Amino acid sequence: MMKKIEQSGTLSDKVYEAIKQEIVHGNLEDNEALPEERLAKSLGVSRTPLREALRRLADEGLITEKRGSPARVSSFSKEKSLEYMELRVLLEVYNMEKVAPVINDDVLQKLAKNVEEQLITLKQKKYHEFMDLDRDFHLLLASLNDNKEIENSIRRLNTVTNRAFLLLSKTLPQSAMDAYEEHVDIIKALKKRDVSLSTKMMSDHLNNIIERFLLYMG
């Protein structure tokens, strides 16, 4: 059962985040029905903020909506997951080309703090928390882009590929450590103010994710 939403802030935002986390962390199964009445009762909210949240989740591809039927958690096939990853490579490598030249010490400190927390979660075997930090790492870099459509697209693609990454759950300890080490290499390149190397490190990292995905999926 989901935790009830605290009645503060923007309620639809809180509902959206609560359901999204349940989906991304695999607590809701592929194709699982999401009846509005059950969800509203479980979260302790009315249907209005719930419907707004469901629309946002549908826009991000995390759920599918069909008139006359409850929304359902989206299913991600191997092929669809690879399509999303291909888009991530294109967008995030291009994003690195744009943001690496303007990276500043404040952002570098935030990235360094993020990877420190990544390592802590790995040592504590808190892999869902690692996945959240992994996503935050990439979104921090995306947030530096003046083109907010690119930033929003990267945000959406990270969310859906994180869910697909749950397919690697049996090998997540090793693949997560590999990802952490690749994040460290990206920061080292950025600290050198080497745009070409930073871009290459990001490209290698994302393509390694695809290779790990293919290896473990067979």
C-alpha positions as CSV (number, residue, x, y, z in Angstrom):
1,M,0.0,0.0,0.0
2,M,1.2,3.5,-0.8
3,K,1.9,6.0,1.9
4,K,-0.8,8.7,2.3
5,I,0.0,12.1,0.8
6,E,0.6,15.0,3.3
7,Q,-1.8,17.8,2.5
8,S,0.8,20.5,1.8
9,G,2.4,22.0,-1.2
10,T,1.1,21.2,-4.7
11,L,-1.0,18.1,-4.1
12,S,-0.9,16.9,-7.7
13,D,2.9,17.1,-7.7
14,K,3.1,15.0,-4.6
15,V,0.7,12.4,-6.0
16,Y,2.7,12.4,-9.2
17,E,6.0,11.8,-7.4
18,A,4.5,9.1,-5.1
19,I,3.1,7.1,-8.0
20,K,6.2,7.6,-10.1
21,Q,8.5,6.3,-7.4
22,E,6.3,3.2,-7.0
23,I,6.6,2.6,-10.8
24,V,10.3,3.3,-11.2
25,H,11.2,1.2,-8.2
26,G,9.2,-1.7,-9.5
27,N,6.7,-1.8,-6.7
28,L,3.9,-1.7,-9.3
29,E,4.0,-4.5,-11.9
30,D,4.1,-4.1,-15.7
31,N,0.5,-3.6,-17.0
32,E,-0.9,-3.4,-13.5
33,A,-4.2,-1.6,-13.4
34,L,-4.4,1.7,-11.5
35,P,-8.1,2.2,-10.6
36,E,-8.7,5.8,-9.5
37,E,-10.9,4.9,-6.6
38,R,-8.3,2.5,-5.1
39,L,-5.5,5.0,-5.7
40,A,-7.3,7.9,-4.2
41,K,-8.2,6.0,-1.1
42,S,-4.7,4.6,-0.7
43,L,-3.0,8.0,-1.1
44,G,-5.7,9.9,0.9
45,V,-6.5,12.4,-1.8
46,S,-9.4,13.4,-4.0
47,R,-9.7,12.3,-7.7
48,T,-8.8,15.8,-9.1
49,P,-5.1,15.9,-8.1
50,L,-4.9,12.2,-8.9
51,R,-6.1,12.7,-12.4
52,E,-3.7,15.5,-13.0
53,A,-0.9,13.3,-11.8
54,L,-2.0,10.4,-14.0
55,R,-2.0,12.7,-17.0
56,R,1.6,13.7,-16.3
57,L,2.7,10.1,-15.9
58,A,1.0,9.2,-19.2
59,D,2.9,12.1,-20.9
60,E,6.1,10.6,-19.6
61,G,5.2,7.1,-20.9
62,L,5.1,5.5,-17.5
63,I,1.4,4.6,-17.7
64,T,-1.0,4.1,-20.5
65,E,-4.6,5.5,-20.4
66,K,-7.5,4.2,-22.3
67,R,-11.0,5.7,-22.2
68,G,-13.4,3.7,-20.2
69,S,-10.7,1.6,-18.5
70,P,-8.3,2.2,-15.6
71,A,-4.8,3.5,-16.4
72,R,-2.2,0.8,-16.5
73,V,1.6,0.7,-15.7
74,S,3.4,0.7,-19.0
75,S,5.2,-2.4,-20.1
76,F,8.7,-2.0,-21.5
77,S,9.9,-4.6,-24.0
78,K,13.6,-5.1,-24.7
79,E,13.2,-3.4,-28.1
80,K,11.4,-0.4,-26.6
81,S,14.0,0.0,-23.9
82,L,16.8,0.0,-26.4
83,E,14.9,2.7,-28.4
84,Y,14.8,4.9,-25.3
85,M,18.5,4.3,-24.6
86,E,19.4,5.2,-28.2
87,L,17.6,8.6,-27.7
88,R,19.4,9.1,-24.4
89,V,22.8,8.6,-26.1
90,L,21.9,11.2,-28.8
91,L,20.6,13.8,-26.4
92,E,23.0,13.4,-23.5
93,V,26.1,13.4,-25.6
94,Y,24.9,16.5,-27.4
95,N,24.0,18.0,-24.0
96,M,27.5,17.4,-22.7
97,E,29.0,19.2,-25.8
98,K,26.9,22.2,-24.8
99,V,27.4,22.3,-21.0
100,A,31.0,21.1,-20.6
101,P,32.4,24.4,-21.7
102,V,30.3,26.4,-19.1
103,I,30.7,24.0,-16.2
104,N,31.5,25.8,-12.9
105,D,33.0,24.8,-9.6
106,D,29.6,24.9,-7.9
107,V,28.2,22.3,-10.3
108,L,31.3,20.2,-10.0
109,Q,30.9,20.1,-6.2
110,K,27.3,19.0,-6.6
111,L,28.3,16.2,-9.0
112,A,31.1,15.2,-6.6
113,K,28.7,15.1,-3.7
114,N,26.3,13.1,-5.7
115,V,28.8,10.4,-6.5
116,E,30.0,10.3,-2.9
117,E,26.4,9.4,-2.0
118,Q,26.2,6.9,-4.8
119,L,29.2,5.0,-3.3
120,I,27.5,5.1,0.2
121,T,24.3,3.5,-1.2
122,L,26.3,0.8,-3.0
123,K,28.2,-0.1,0.2
124,Q,24.9,-0.3,2.0
125,K,23.3,-2.2,-0.9
126,K,20.5,0.3,-1.2
127,Y,20.3,0.0,-5.0
128,H,17.0,1.8,-5.4
129,E,18.5,4.8,-3.7
130,F,21.5,4.5,-6.1
131,M,19.2,4.6,-9.1
132,D,17.7,7.8,-7.8
133,L,21.1,9.3,-7.4
134,D,22.2,8.0,-10.8
135,R,19.2,9.8,-12.4
136,D,19.9,13.0,-10.4
137,F,23.5,13.0,-11.7
138,H,22.3,13.1,-15.3
139,L,19.6,15.6,-14.7
140,L,22.0,18.0,-13.0
141,L,24.0,18.1,-16.2
142,A,20.8,18.5,-18.3
143,S,19.6,21.4,-16.1
144,L,22.6,23.4,-17.3
145,N,21.3,23.4,-20.9
146,D,19.5,26.6,-21.9
147,N,17.2,24.5,-24.2
148,K,14.6,23.4,-21.7
149,E,13.0,21.0,-24.2
150,I,16.2,19.0,-24.3
151,E,16.3,19.1,-20.5
152,N,12.7,17.8,-20.2
153,S,13.4,15.1,-22.8
154,I,16.4,13.9,-20.9
155,R,14.4,13.9,-17.7
156,R,11.6,11.8,-19.3
157,L,14.1,9.3,-20.9
158,N,16.0,8.9,-17.6
159,T,12.8,8.1,-15.8
160,V,11.6,5.4,-18.3
161,T,15.1,3.8,-18.7
162,N,15.5,3.6,-14.9
163,R,12.4,1.4,-14.9
164,A,13.8,-0.7,-17.7
165,F,17.0,-1.0,-15.7
166,L,15.1,-3.0,-13.1
167,L,15.3,-5.8,-15.6
168,L,18.9,-6.0,-14.5
169,S,18.0,-6.4,-10.9
170,K,19.8,-9.7,-10.5
171,T,23.1,-8.1,-11.7
172,L,22.4,-4.6,-10.3
173,P,25.3,-4.7,-7.7
174,Q,28.0,-5.1,-10.4
175,S,26.3,-2.9,-13.1
176,A,25.7,-0.1,-10.5
177,M,29.3,-0.2,-9.4
178,D,30.4,0.1,-13.1
179,A,28.0,3.1,-13.5
180,Y,29.4,4.8,-10.4
181,E,33.0,4.4,-11.7
182,E,32.0,5.8,-15.0
183,H,30.4,8.8,-13.3
184,V,33.7,9.4,-11.5
185,D,35.5,9.4,-14.8
186,I,33.0,12.0,-16.3
187,I,33.7,14.3,-13.3
188,K,37.5,14.0,-13.7
189,A,37.2,15.0,-17.4
190,L,34.9,17.9,-16.5
191,K,37.4,19.1,-13.9
192,K,40.1,19.2,-16.6
193,R,37.8,21.5,-18.6
194,D,38.3,19.0,-21.4
195,V,35.1,19.2,-23.5
196,S,36.2,16.4,-26.0
197,L,37.1,14.0,-23.2
198,S,34.0,14.8,-21.2
199,T,31.8,14.1,-24.2
200,K,33.6,10.9,-24.9
201,M,33.3,9.7,-21.2
202,M,29.5,10.4,-21.4
203,S,29.2,8.6,-24.7
204,D,31.2,5.6,-23.4
205,H,29.1,5.5,-20.2
206,L,25.7,5.5,-22.0
207,N,26.9,2.9,-24.5
208,N,28.2,0.7,-21.7
209,I,24.7,0.8,-20.2
210,I,23.4,-0.5,-23.4
211,E,26.0,-3.2,-23.5
212,R,25.2,-4.3,-20.0
213,F,21.6,-4.3,-20.8
214,L,22.1,-6.6,-23.8
215,L,24.5,-8.8,-21.9
216,Y,22.1,-9.5,-19.0
217,M,19.0,-9.6,-21.1
218,G,20.5,-12.1,-23.6
